[in-house]
Amino acid sequence: MRHRFTTLAACALALAAAGAATACGNSDSDTGPTTPKEVDGPTVVVGNGTARAVALEQGTTVTAIGIQLTDGALTGLPAALPATEWQLNLPAGITASQWDHMALDWNPQGHPPPMVYTVPHFDFHFYMITPAEQMAIGGGPDTTTVPSQYVPRDYASQVESVPMMGVHWADTLAAEYHGQPFDHTFIYGFHQGQMIFLEPMVTQAFLQSGSDFTGAVKQPAAFQRSGLYPASYSVQHDATAHTVTIWLDDLTQH
């Protein structure tokens, strides 16, 4: 024990002399924050490639969730209607608060509104309900009132419920509603007044361009359920791995 105390005393003196610039010992806490670790879910075949759900963990905290496509998944896709959907499970062992599963939707001819989203694109749905609940959603008008504090600023309902999805709420100030071509945008989804999904939409052309993007997610004043919600979203290419990932970033507890 004498040697242990002598070592600690020497360490304390060294710290004082160096202005506490270095620490004695090999504790991981001395090396600063750990690098986020990507955790991957099971793959599904999409086009000429694959897709999967992914998450970033900082220690035991999930900081981002995403949908990752290989480059091949952007080709060999159906050219005719109907749209195609692939269900994606979260990585095993990941608990990401209210997030249940993801769905990747390919729209070869886009979808309404006309002349806005009628170009080939992917819908990246992040659901807060189970697949069974998602599949039970019917189509038709859904005019259920959503209290204003739960609606992000500038967002408006598209009124029609899309079967097995819900009602899409779009940003009325988004560039595609003001004379600019649609390349990427962010959607909130509701069903009978309850927020059930968040959804980046990105065109096939933008994903194939190799361009990256990061944008803020407009926030409502309050959320109907507590959980982890993104402050931003992004499109990130990895030229080495030949993948592109669409992320819900900066997950923050609300």
Secondary structure, 3 states (H helix, E strand, C coil): CHHHHHHHHHHHHHHHHCCCCCCCCCCHHHHCCCCCEEEECCCEEECCEEEEEEEEEECCEEEEEEEEEEHHHHCCCCCCCCCEEEEEECCCCCCCCCCCEEEEEEECCCCCCCCCCCCCEEEEEEECCCHHHHHCCCCEECCCCCCHHHCCCCEEEEEEEECCCEEEEEECCCHHHCCCCCCEEEEEEEECCEEEEEEEEEEHHHHHHCCCEEEECCCCCCCCCCCEEEEEEEEEEECCCCEEEEEEEEEEEC
